[in-house]
Amino acid sequence: MSDSTAKPENKNEGRQQALQAELRELVDVVGPGPLVDLLMERAFQLQATDIHLDPLEDGLRLRLRVDGMLHDIIQLPKEAAASVISRLKLAANMDITERRLAQDGHINNQTLQNRRDIRVGSGPTIHGERLVLRLMPDHNRFTHFSELGLSEKQTNEITNYCQAPYGMILSVGPVGSGKSTTIYSCL
């Protein structure tokens, strides 16, 4: 599976550029805590699904996945990289001393006046530790079945399957393809 990387050219372009400028301004001024908090708040505002922190030889590349595309946001200096990674691992109840093995964690984050969950995965790379934060959708808002964009034929077929007295329905697809959204809307 390959990642798509693109320069921001969508409706959020202005907000992404504002985030880039805001983070560049704050990198040398504030500690990792406020920087990480701002990043997560802005990522939710941009409706990002992932935050990628990729170590490079000379720093830490920060990217957001918005509308399925990875967008470069900023490259943090190498001096800030370790503290940002440690801050996120601590928040996810991960072992900050373990850098050679992959780890998984979970952050309950109070962002934008909604309780939001964030899954955190880490893994070693040649230049340091890589983190991927999966920003989970707001479970207080459910998509109605009619909002799924299905044809009339598909709607009728799925409705019939859901009302069957026996059987099993499998909802499969890659991460972020709408499996859970589809099942929740059927319920």
Secondary structure, DSSP 8 states (H G I E B T S, - for coil): ----B----STTHHHHHHHHHHHHHHHTTS-HHHHHHHHHHHHHHTT-SEEEEEEETTEEEEEEEETTEEEEEEEEEHHHHHHHHHHHHHHTT--TT--SS-EEEEEEEEETTEEEEEEEEEEEETTEEEEEEEE---TTS---GGGG---HHHHHHHHHHHT-SS-------STTSSHHHHHHHH-
